[in-house]
Amino acid sequence: MGSNAASLPPPDLVNKGVPNAPFYLPETIPSAGTAMSSKLFPHNETLPLLYQPIEIGGMTFKNRIQVAPMCQYSAIEGVPTPWHLVHLGGFATRGASLVIAEASAVLPNGRISPQCPGLWNDEQRDAWKPIFDFVKANGARAGIQLAHAGRKASTVAPWLNMSLTRPHVNTNIANDGEAGGWTSNVWAPSAIPYLDEQFPDPKAMTLEDIEEFKAAWKASVKRADEAGVDVVEIHSAHGYLLHEFLSPISNKRTDKYGGSLENRLRLAMEVIEITRSTLPAEKPVFVRISATDNSPEGEKNEQGEYISWGIEQSKIYLAEASKRGVAFLDASSSGNDHKQKIKLGPGYQVPFAEQLRASLTNENRIPISAVGLITDGTQAEQILQEGKADIISVAREFLRNADLVFDWAQELGVSVSVPVQYERAHTRMFKHAQLVY
């Protein structure tokens, strides 16, 4: 036997890499966060809903825990940095089924702050690609939330705002120079600031501006696909541009984009149609909405006229979005009315998901996620078991506990896969393994 053949290790001793990954990564089978086979782990015979796979828009997700988009204020001229690789990649290694990158602007003036990321040019696309490659190589689905901040753009990172005379605003230091802001070019449906003296005075968008925005959105969706995302989420929540068009609080237009509910829905529906027609059919389109402005004046006045955005209009939005090919809705709330009244508490936004889910018929049924102070596995599983939502979307709790998927599994008595590199730290997860023939 030749020396080369004699030096080859037996096949079962090869530390195989993830197939087709653009870099070497030891393969974990099944990928982290996937429930282990009941043949090895009999207690996995009946799985909690949280650890059952789900299909959305023809794409399978290995469990029902996803990472919601979270702003990091850590990009340079819209280009993500190694921070984003570590931040997003860490959630993928620890078993989340879907990791959605933070709100990324389709135009430079659509960033929340100068340090927010974007997808308006190819440099940004090329910087996102290795991040999405890493997320997918670890068995998670990769998503990005496309956005325009509207009248809440040109602000500063939240940890800086207390030092400013006008909190949150990149003031006209050297004509918008030093702070890097663009307070003279902030867009909105109408020239109404979010909060006087604390946010920029926006310009009402012209029809030409709207067309520019739609063209930029289409180009950003194309770049997202080229960067390798599995999912594009449309940011239509939290008081940013698309939410501003939806709400009578911020939209006082008299053209085809304002006034009636049909008109206020128009831009959001156009963006959905653009996204769905641009993204390949096998990649689902998600949307995130604020189900309500939580305005103290309510959704309607005494005459029955809409005066803010609320759950009644959100149900109509959901029905129209599902007709246009949206495969999933993430139900959040608030962000467009500075007078908003929010009653914080465990799962405080779950009722919005429940009401929206209940409004769907079999013909237009799509999965709905719940978000908002969902902090333990028992709570998350109960939400699913009671039919209040189909998915649990987690943000801050993931920041506090990156091992959330593994910890919730142990809490619920489930054995899930962990990265082979970390197995020695999770022996409790596997102590009940046995062969069942």
Buried (B, 14 or more C-beta within 10 A) or exposed (E): EEEEEEEEEEEEEEEEEBEEBEEEBEBBEEBBBBBBBBEBBBBBEEBBBBBEEBEBBEBEBBBBBBBBBBBBBBBEBBBBBEEBBEBBBBBBBBBBBBBBBBBBBBBBBBBBBBBBBBBBBEEBBEBBBBBBBBBBBBBBBBBBBBBBBBBBBBBBBEEBBEEBEBBBBBBBEEEBEEBBBBBEBBBBBBEBBBBEEBBBBBBBBEEEBBEBBBEBBBBBBBBBBBBBBBBBBBBBBBBBBBBBBBBBBBBEBEEEBBBEBEBBBBBBBBBBBBBBEBBEEEBBBBBBBBBBBBBEEBBBEEEEEBBBBBBBBBBEBBBBBBEBBBBBBBBBBBBBBEEBEEEEEEBBBBBBBBBBBEBBEEEBEBBBBBBBBBBBBEBBBBBBEEEBBBBBBBBEBBEEBBBBBBBBBBBBEBBBBBBBEBEEEBEEBBEEBEEEE
